[in-house]
């Protein structure tokens, strides 16, 4: 194993420090792979694997949305969920300086700054969900309730 795979990310450190039940999975992946491709390559149901999206509202405030990998963020539902007139995805080049994470490895846990976070309500249908562990090729599995212990979040219908 390469040293890179064994290195802990901020997300991994936060869940460990919080003492919540979780599993970290490392696997070969590239930034070009879709979340659905990654889920299927790991033998996981894509409905249980979530991606982290960072947006900016008309007010200039940033928001984080965590949605199933096979779905898209419904910008109107998302804006309504956070009380904005409109929201847009941030530009890819803004992701690393804003969050500390790269595209394809963005975790809702351990960002440089904590932004208001909304998780698609479908997460509550599962005992555990998977989301980025903070780098490409790493996932954290935990219950939605445990995720809510380390990231202040709300659940809402934001995917389409």
Secondary structure, DSSP 8 states (H G I E B T S, - for coil): --HHHHS--HHHHHHHHHT---EEEE----TTS-HHHHHHHTT--GGGBEEEEEEEETTS-EEEEEEETTS-B-HHHHHHHHT-S-EEE--HHHHHHHHS--TT---SSS-SS--EEEEEGGGGGSS-EEEE-SSTTEEEEE-HHHHHHHS-EEEE--B-
